[in-house]
Amino acid sequence: MSSDPSRLDYFDYDLPDSYIAQTPIEPRDAARMLVDLAGTDADPTDSTVGTLAKHLQPGDIVVVNNTRVLAARLLLKKETGGNAEVFLLEPTGVANQWTAMVRPGKRIQPGTTLLFEQTPMVQVGERRDDGLRTVTLLDDTAIEKAGNVPLPPYITETLDDEDRYQTMFAERLGSVAAPTAGLHFTPEVCQSLKDRGIELVSVELRVGLATFRPISADVIVDHEMHTETYHIEPQTWDRVQQTKRDGGRVVAVGTTVVRALESASQSGELTAETSLFINRSFHWKTVDVLLTNFHMPKSSLLVLLDSFVPGRWKELYEYAKNAGYRFLSFGDCMLVERRSGRE
């Protein structure tokens, strides 16, 4: 493993399948939370999300993502009877047309019509250079009829309640994956924040292809992020900026919130597409504290975390593994404060 944070191997770590949470914990706020806020090399402390307010200060502001996961996984049939799957990623801008992953991709030719219960639902278009396809929905109710909420491929257990992969803030439909740090929140957690004088606001970032695209470049800065769309209400942005001016901390619930806030800080645009790739060279402007789940090895999300707490993530991840924390989307989380220049 490399000791150079500019190299992809630096972001590798051993993640046995037994560490990957297959089912969400109940209640949501019983998820374990590794707390590392001191800004020193002291050992982190173990807590739960239910105690979040106790680890923050009056005058802080907590920002969540209010996106809702689209039932984007269409389970269909070929006219010959074989199974096919279309995973809708993002609209192309043309009516009823989407960019999608299609499986089995090599055996489905351009022009193929896919069926749901004998009804034509999707026409598959040409292959793109990146391996994706353009597809056309032939039925306005295709997503409603054939769609399933897509779980990450490392989750092999069946989810009995699909709403368990939606946050309590989920309003604005359009993501293909959940902003998983927000899955831990409950009305009780929100009330405890309010009682402590901590404001909670929401932004929108539509989780898209960037989430699924692994880093393949050996040199980190050579990685190219796909774009995702974000939206921040002007009054929300004003509250975030006022918090900074008043000396409070901005607490981002998840890496999607980080991308929205820091993109707006850089561009000055509150509604835009962002291809922001946060790594060691990034200059942070807005986020002070991050609540985030534990991420896949060699992922752009882990690179973002390393930029936030340079080098410290390795110690925290090792601690979490030894302490039996659960990893990835349905797993536990960590609450960390931004550090600068540490290795």
C-alpha positions in Angstrom: 0.0 0.0 0.0 1.3 3.4 -1.0 2.2 6.1 1.6 1.7 8.8 -1.0 -1.8 10.4 -0.9 -1.5 11.4 -4.5 -1.7 7.7 -5.5 -4.8 5.5 -5.6 -3.2 2.7 -3.6 -3.0 5.1 -0.6 -6.8 4.7 -0.4 -6.9 1.0 -0.2 -7.7 -0.9 2.9 -8.9 -4.4 3.8 -12.7 -4.7 3.9 -13.9 -8.3 4.5 -17.5 -9.0 3.6 -18.3 -9.6 7.3 -17.8 -5.8 8.0 -20.4 -4.7 5.3 -23.8 -4.1 6.9 -26.5 -6.0 5.0 -29.5 -4.7 6.8 -30.3 -1.3 8.5 -30.3 -1.1 12.2 -33.4 -0.3 14.2 -34.2 2.3 15.3 -32.3 4.4 12.9 -30.6 6.6 15.5 -29.2 3.5 17.3 -26.4 3.4 14.6 -23.0 3.7 16.2 -21.2 7.0 15.7 -17.4 7.3 16.0 -16.7 10.8 17.3 -13.4 12.6 16.5 -13.9 16.4 17.2 -11.0 17.3 19.4 -8.6 18.2 16.6 -5.9 16.3 18.4 -4.4 12.8 18.1 -6.4 11.6 21.1 -8.4 8.5 20.7 -11.9 8.9 19.2 -14.9 8.1 21.4 -17.8 5.7 20.8 -21.3 7.1 20.7 -24.6 6.7 18.8 -26.5 9.0 16.4 -29.1 9.5 19.0 -26.6 11.6 21.0 -25.6 13.8 18.0 -26.9 17.1 19.6 -24.6 16.6 22.7 -21.5 16.6 20.5 -22.4 19.8 18.7 -22.8 23.4 20.1 -25.6 25.9 20.1 -25.2 28.1 17.1 -24.0 25.3 14.8 -26.1 24.5 11.7 -26.8 21.0 10.4 -27.3 20.6 6.7 -29.0 17.5 5.2 -29.8 16.4 1.6 -33.5 16.2 0.9 -33.2 14.2 -2.3 -35.4 11.1 -2.8 -34.3 7.8 -4.4 -35.9 7.1 -7.8 -37.2 3.5 -8.4 -34.6 3.4 -11.1 -34.0 -0.3 -11.5 -36.3 -1.8 -14.1 -36.6 -5.6 -14.2 -37.7 -6.5 -17.7 -37.9 -9.3 -20.2 -36.6 -9.6 -23.8 -39.0 -10.6 -26.4 -37.3 -14.0 -26.4 -38.1 -14.4 -22.8 -34.7 -13.7 -21.3 -34.2 -11.4 -18.3 -32.9 -7.9 -18.7 -32.3 -5.0 -16.3 -32.2 -1.3 -17.1 -30.8 1.0 -14.4 -31.8 4.6 -15.1 -29.1 7.0 -14.2 -30.1 10.5 -15.5 -32.4 12.1 -18.1 -30.7 13.2 -21.3 -33.0 16.2 -21.7 -34.9 14.6 -24.5 -38.5 13.6 -23.6 -38.6 10.0 -22.1 -34.9 9.4 -22.8 -32.4 8.4 -20.2 -28.8 7.4 -19.8 -28.7 3.9 -18.3 -26.8 0.8 -17.5 -28.3 -2.2 -19.4 -27.6 -5.8 -18.5 -26.7 -8.1 -20.1 -25.3 -5.3 -22.1 -23.3 -7.2 -24.7 -26.3 -9.4 -25.7 -28.9 -6.6 -26.0 -28.5 -5.0 -29.4 -29.5 -1.4 -30.3 -33.2 -1.2 -31.1 -34.2 -4.0 -28.8 -37.5 -3.5 -27.1 -37.8 -4.8 -23.5 -41.1 -5.8 -21.9 -42.8 -5.8 -18.5 -45.6 -8.2 -18.3 -45.8 -8.4 -22.1 -46.1 -4.6 -22.4 -43.3 -2.8 -24.3 -41.6 -0.6 -21.8 -38.1 0.4 -23.0 -36.3 0.6 -26.3 -32.5 0.3 -26.0 -30.3 2.6 -28.0 -26.7 2.6 -29.0 -23.7 1.8 -26.8 -21.7 4.8 -25.7 -17.9 4.9 -25.3 -18.2 4.8 -21.5 -20.3 1.5 -21.7 -23.6 3.2 -20.9 -26.7 3.2 -23.2 -29.3 5.7 -24.1 -32.8 4.2 -23.6 -36.3 5.5 -24.3 -39.2 4.8 -22.1 -42.1 3.6 -24.2 -44.7 3.9 -21.4 -45.2 7.0 -19.2 -45.7 4.7 -16.2 -42.7 2.5 -16.8 -40.9 3.6 -13.6 -44.1 3.2 -11.6 -44.9 -0.2 -13.0 -41.5 -1.9 -13.4 -39.2 0.2 -11.1 -37.5 -0.9 -7.9 -35.4 1.2 -5.6 -31.9 0.2 -6.4 -29.7 -1.0 -3.6 -25.9 -0.9 -3.9 -24.4 -4.2 -5.4 -22.6 -5.1 -2.1 -26.0 -5.4 -0.4 -27.2 -8.9 -1.1 -30.0 -9.2 1.5 -33.6 -8.3 0.4 -34.9 -5.1 1.9 -38.4 -5.7 3.3 -39.4 -2.0 3.4 -38.0 0.1 0.5 -38.7 3.2 2.5 -35.8 2.1 4.8 -33.5 3.2 1.9 -35.0 6.7 2.0 -34.1 9.4 4.6 -36.8 11.1 6.6 -36.0 14.3 4.6 -36.6 12.6 1.2 -38.8 15.0 -0.8 -37.2 15.9 -4.2 -37.3 12.8 -6.5 -34.3 12.2 -8.7 -31.4 10.3 -7.1 -30.3 6.8 -8.0 -28.8 6.2 -4.5 -29.6 7.4 -1.0 -27.5 10.1 0.8 -26.8 7.4 3.4 -25.6 9.5 6.3 -29.1 10.9 6.5 -30.6 7.5 6.9 -29.6 7.7 10.6 -31.9 10.6 11.4 -35.2 10.4 13.3 -37.7 13.0 14.5 -36.2 12.6 18.0 -32.7 13.5 16.7 -34.1 16.5 14.9 -35.9 17.7 18.1 -32.8 17.3 20.2 -30.9 19.5 17.8 -33.6 22.2 18.0 -33.7 21.9 21.8 -30.0 22.6 21.9 -30.2 25.7 19.7 -28.9 24.0 16.6 -30.6 24.8 13.3 -31.3 22.1 10.7 -31.7 23.0 7.0 -31.7 21.1 3.8 -30.2 21.3 0.3 -30.6 19.0 -2.7 -28.0 17.1 -4.5 -29.2 14.4 -7.0 -27.0 11.5 -6.5 -26.0 10.2 -9.9 -23.4 8.4 -11.9 -20.5 9.9 -9.9 -21.5 7.6 -7.0 -21.0 4.5 -9.1 -17.9 5.3 -11.0 -14.8 3.9 -9.3 -11.4 5.6 -9.4 -9.4 3.9 -12.1 -6.5 6.3 -12.5 -3.4 5.5 -10.5 -2.8 9.2 -9.9 -5.7 10.7 -8.0 -5.9 14.0 -9.8 -6.3 12.2 -13.1 -9.8 10.9 -12.0 -12.7 12.6 -13.8 -15.9 13.0 -11.9 -19.3 12.9 -13.7 -21.6 15.8 -13.0 -24.4 15.9 -10.4 -27.1 18.6 -10.0 -27.5 20.5 -6.8 -29.9 23.2 -5.6 -29.7 25.4 -2.5 -32.5 27.8 -1.6 -31.2 31.4 -1.2 -32.5 31.6 2.4 -30.7 28.4 3.3 -27.4 29.7 1.8 -27.9 32.9 3.8 -28.4 30.9 7.0 -25.2 28.9 6.4 -23.2 32.1 5.7 -24.7 33.8 8.8 -23.7 30.8 10.9 -20.1 31.2 9.7 -20.1 34.9 10.4 -21.4 34.3 13.9 -18.7 31.7 14.7 -20.9 28.6 14.5 -19.9 25.5 12.6 -21.5 24.1 9.5 -22.2 20.4 9.9 -22.6 18.5 6.7 -24.6 15.3 6.9 -22.9 13.2 4.2 -20.5 13.8 1.3 -23.4 14.8 -1.0 -24.1 17.9 1.2 -20.3 18.6 1.2 -20.3 18.6 -2.6 -23.4 21.0 -2.8 -22.1 23.5 -0.2 -18.5 23.6 -1.4 -19.6 23.8 -5.1 -21.7 26.8 -4.3 -18.8 28.3 -2.3 -16.5 28.0 -5.3 -18.9 29.0 -8.1 -21.3 31.3 -6.4 -24.2 29.4 -8.1 -27.0 28.0 -5.9 -28.4 25.8 -8.7 -25.9 24.2 -11.0 -24.3 21.0 -12.2 -21.1 20.1 -10.4 -18.1 17.9 -11.3 -16.2 18.9 -8.1 -13.6 16.3 -7.1 -12.4 17.0 -3.6 -8.9 15.8 -2.8 -5.8 17.0 -0.9 -5.4 20.0 -3.2 -8.9 21.3 -2.4 -9.3 24.6 -0.4 -12.2 24.2 2.0 -14.5 27.2 2.5 -17.7 26.1 4.2 -18.0 22.7 5.9 -16.5 22.4 9.4 -17.8 19.1 10.6 -18.8 16.0 8.7 -21.2 13.2 9.6 -20.5 10.4 7.2 -20.7 6.6 6.8 -17.6 4.4 6.2 -16.8 4.2 2.5 -15.5 1.7 0.0 -11.7 1.4 -0.5 -10.3 3.4 -3.4 -13.5 5.5 -3.7 -13.8 9.2 -4.4 -15.7 9.5 -1.1 -12.7 8.2 0.8 -10.5 10.7 -1.1 -12.9 13.5 0.0 -12.6 12.3 3.6 -8.8 12.3 3.4 -8.9 15.9 2.3 -11.1 16.8 5.3 -8.9 15.0 7.9 -5.6 14.4 6.1 -4.2 11.0 7.0 -6.5 10.7 10.1 -9.0 8.5 8.3 -6.6 5.5 8.4 -6.5 5.5 12.2 -10.2 6.0 12.5 -11.0 3.2 10.0 -8.7 0.9 11.8 -10.2 1.8 15.1 -13.7 1.2 13.7 -12.8 -2.2 12.3 -11.3 -3.3 15.6 -14.4 -2.0 17.5 -16.8 -3.9 15.3 -18.4 -0.9 13.5 -20.6 -1.8 10.5 -19.5 -0.4 7.1 -21.0 1.2 3.9 -24.6 2.2 3.2 -26.5 0.5 6.0 -23.6 0.7 8.4 -22.5 3.0 11.2 -21.0 6.5 10.9 -18.4 8.9 12.1 -18.5 12.5 13.2 -15.3 14.3 12.4 -14.1 17.9 12.5 -12.0 19.4 9.7 -8.2 19.4 10.2 -5.6 21.2 8.1 -2.2 20.0 7.0 -2.0 16.9 9.2 -0.4 13.7 8.0 
